[in-house]
Amino acid sequence: MSKPVEAGCGAAITDTEGRILLIQRLKEPEAGAWGLPGGKVDFGERAEDTARREIHEELGVEIELTGLACIAETIDAGDGRHWVAPVYSARILAGTPQVMEPEKHGGWGWFALDALPAPLTSPAKDWLKSALKQAGKG
């Protein structure tokens, strides 16, 4: 019997210096890896609304989505699931990031694209590949 594909979403939040905000995952999929904030889309919830809600729940900030950055796909990265997730480009409108769910996240930080932590989650890698390609570097 096949399993259903799960829908998630995330946000590539950048600052005025071009750094990306990443959070460290403590749970599967990809426990221990650094990735984009986001989460599971609830039935009937638009992905854009999910991104704003999840980032507020995870980091305590309000964001503005500025476009669709890429579509990320994670297949069995430790949880036996297949995830498909739009990743939105975003910026912080209000608040200072902080870990709001310490049982899920080990920390957060701003990172230059040439100094990213390791390992990165699949969606973070998908976003980086897309960002470098758009910048003519990929």
Backbone hydrogen bonds in HBPLUS format (Angstrom, degrees):
<---DONOR---> <-ACCEPTOR-->    atom                        ^
c    i                          cat <-CA-CA->   ^        H-A-AA   ^      H-
h    n   atom  resd res      DA  || num        DHA   H-A  angle D-A-AA Bond
n    s   type  num  typ     dist DA aas  dist angle  dist       angle   num
A0006-GLU N   A0082-HIS O   2.81 MM  76  6.07 163.8  1.84 165.6 167.9     1
A0084-VAL N   A0006-GLU O   3.00 MM  78  6.35 154.3  2.06 159.1 164.6     2
A0041-VAL N   A0007-ALA O   2.95 MM  34  5.65 172.9  1.96 136.0 138.3     3
A0008-GLY N   A0084-VAL O   3.05 MM  76  6.15 164.0  2.07 142.0 145.2     4
A0009-CYS N   A0039-GLY O   2.88 MM  30  5.65 134.3  2.09 146.4 160.4     5
A0039-GLY N   A0009-CYS O   2.92 MM  30  5.65 135.5  2.12 149.9 163.7     6
A0010-GLY N   A0086-PRO O   3.06 MM  76  6.55 150.9  2.15 153.1 157.9     7
A0088-TYR N   A0010-GLY O   2.95 MM  78  6.31 166.1  1.97 145.1 143.2     8
A0011-ALA N   A0037-PRO O   3.01 MM  26  5.99 147.2  2.12 166.1 170.3     9
A0012-ALA N   A0088-TYR O   2.70 MM  76  5.97 163.2  1.73 160.3 166.3    10
A0090-ALA N   A0012-ALA O   3.05 MM  78  5.82 148.7  2.16 141.2 132.9    11
A0021-LEU N   A0013-ILE O   2.89 MM   8  5.54 151.4  1.98 161.1 169.4    12
A0014-THR N   A0090-ALA O   3.17 MM  76  6.57 157.6  2.22 161.1 154.8    13
A0015-ASP N   A0019-ARG O   3.07 MM   4  5.57 142.2  2.21 141.4 151.9    14
A0018-GLY N   A0015-ASP O   2.97 MM   3  5.37 164.5  1.99 117.5 120.8    15
A0020-ILE N   A0111-PHE O   2.86 MM  91  5.28 160.5  1.90 148.6 146.1    16
A0111-PHE N   A0020-ILE O   2.86 MM  91  5.28 153.4  1.93 140.7 149.2    17
A0022-LEU N   A0109-GLY O   2.98 MM  87  5.67 162.9  2.01 163.9 167.0    18
A0109-GLY N   A0022-LEU O   3.02 MM  87  5.67 140.4  2.18 154.7 163.2    19
A0023-ILE N   A0035-GLY O   2.81 MM  12  5.41 161.7  1.84 153.2 158.1    20
A0035-GLY N   A0023-ILE O   2.75 MM  12  5.41 163.1  1.78 153.8 157.6    21
A0024-GLN N   A0107-GLY O   2.92 MM  83  5.46 160.8  1.96 147.1 149.2    22
A0106-GLY N   A0024-GLN O   2.93 MM  82  5.20 148.6  2.03 132.0 141.4    23
A0025-ARG N   A0033-ALA O   2.85 MM   8  5.65 168.2  1.87 171.1 167.6    24
A0032-GLY N   A0025-ARG O   2.65 MM   7  5.25 159.3  1.69 135.8 142.0    25
A0026-LEU N   A0104-LYS O   2.79 MM  78  5.12 146.1  1.90 152.6 144.6    26
A0030-GLU N   A0077-ALA O   2.96 MM  47  5.62 151.8  2.04 171.2 162.9    27
A0033-ALA N   A0030-GLU O   3.10 MM   3  5.69 162.4  2.13 136.6 140.6    28
A0034-TRP N   A0119-PRO O   2.82 MM  85  6.18 168.1  1.84 154.3 155.3    29
A0121-THR N   A0034-TRP O   2.84 MM  87  5.82 148.9  1.93 147.4 146.3    30
A0045-GLU N   A0042-ASP O   2.97 MM   3  5.41 160.0  2.01 139.7 139.8    31
A0049-ASP N   A0046-ARG O   2.99 MM   3  5.27 118.3  2.38 103.9 118.8    32
A0050-THR N   A0046-ARG O   2.92 MM   4  6.28 154.1  1.99 153.1 161.6    33
A0051-ALA N   A0047-ALA O   2.91 MM   4  6.20 160.2  1.95 153.2 157.2    34
A0052-ARG N   A0048-GLU O   3.18 MM   4  6.49 166.1  2.20 147.9 150.5    35
A0053-ARG N   A0049-ASP O   2.91 MM   4  6.09 164.8  1.94 151.7 156.4    36
A0054-GLU N   A0050-THR O   2.76 MM   4  5.84 176.4  1.76 162.9 164.3    37
A0055-ILE N   A0051-ALA O   3.05 MM   4  6.08 166.0  2.07 150.4 154.3    38
A0056-HIS N   A0052-ARG O   3.12 MM   4  6.24 153.9  2.19 141.8 149.0    39
A0057-GLU N   A0053-ARG O   2.87 MM   4  6.16 159.6  1.91 154.4 160.7    40
A0058-GLU N   A0054-GLU O   2.81 MM   4  5.96 155.9  1.86 151.7 158.3    41
A0059-LEU N   A0055-ILE O   2.82 MM   4  5.60 161.1  1.85 144.5 150.3    42
A0060-GLY N   A0056-HIS O   2.84 MM   4  4.42 139.5  2.00 117.7 125.8    43
A0100-MET N   A0058-GLU O   2.99 MM  42  5.12 163.4  2.02 146.7 142.7    44
A0098-GLN N   A0059-LEU O   3.06 MM  39  4.97 143.2  2.20 122.2 133.1    45
A0062-GLU N   A0094-ALA O   2.92 MM  32  5.14 165.9  1.94 150.2 154.9    46
A0093-LEU N   A0062-GLU O   2.76 MM  31  5.48 165.3  1.79 145.6 150.1    47
A0094-ALA N   A0062-GLU O   3.34 MM  32  5.14 160.2  2.39 130.9 132.8    48
A0064-GLU N   A0091-ARG O   2.89 MM  27  5.51 158.0  1.94 159.9 167.2    49
A0091-ARG N   A0064-GLU O   3.06 MM  27  5.51 146.1  2.17 144.4 154.9    50
A0066-THR N   A0089-SER O   2.75 MM  23  5.35 164.8  1.78 136.2 141.6    51
A0089-SER N   A0067-GLY O   2.78 MM  22  5.24 155.6  1.84 140.7 149.1    52
A0069-ALA N   A0087-VAL O   2.71 MM  18  5.54 144.6  1.84 145.5 157.6    53
A0070-CYS N   A0087-VAL O   3.26 MM  17  5.34 154.4  2.33 139.7 144.0    54
A0087-VAL N   A0070-CYS O   2.82 MM  17  5.34 162.2  1.85 164.6 159.3    55
A0072-ALA N   A0085-ALA O   2.72 MM  13  5.09 169.7  1.73 157.9 154.2    56
A0085-ALA N   A0072-ALA O   2.84 MM  13  5.09 164.7  1.87 152.2 152.8    57
A0074-THR N   A0083-TRP O   2.92 MM   9  5.03 160.1  1.96 140.5 147.1    58
A0083-TRP N   A0074-THR O   2.71 MM   9  5.03 168.4  1.72 156.6 158.7    59
A0076-ASP N   A0081-ARG O   2.66 MM   5  4.95 162.9  1.69 154.9 159.2    60
A0104-LYS N   A0101-GLU O   2.82 MM   3  5.49 159.7  1.86 123.3 130.2    61
A0105-HIS N   A0101-GLU O   3.02 MM   4  6.18 149.3  2.12 151.7 160.7    62
A0115-ALA N   A0112-ALA O   2.91 MM   3  5.15 162.1  1.94 117.1 119.4    63
A0125-LYS N   A0121-THR O   2.99 MM   4  6.32 154.0  2.06 152.3 160.0    64
A0126-ASP N   A0122-SER O   2.85 MM   4  6.14 158.6  1.90 154.9 161.3    65
A0127-TRP N   A0123-PRO O   2.89 MM   4  6.09 160.0  1.93 147.9 152.9    66
A0128-LEU N   A0124-ALA O   2.91 MM   4  6.08 162.8  1.94 146.6 151.5    67
A0129-LYS N   A0125-LYS O   2.91 MM   4  6.11 165.2  1.93 153.4 157.0    68
A0130-SER N   A0126-ASP O   3.06 MM   4  6.25 159.0  2.10 145.8 151.5    69
A0131-ALA N   A0127-TRP O   2.77 MM   4  5.98 161.5  1.80 157.3 163.0    70
A0132-LEU N   A0128-LEU O   2.88 MM   4  6.03 165.1  1.91 154.8 158.2    71
A0133-LYS N   A0129-LYS O   3.03 MM   4  6.13 152.9  2.11 141.3 149.1    72
A0134-GLN N   A0130-SER O   2.93 MM   4  6.15 159.2  1.97 150.2 155.5    73
A0135-ALA N   A0131-ALA O   3.01 MM   4  6.20 139.8  2.17 139.1 150.2    74
A0137-LYS N   A0132-LEU O   2.67 MM   5  4.90 156.4  1.73 163.0 155.4    75
A0136-GLY N   A0133-LYS O   3.03 MM   3  5.04 156.5  2.08 102.1 108.8    76
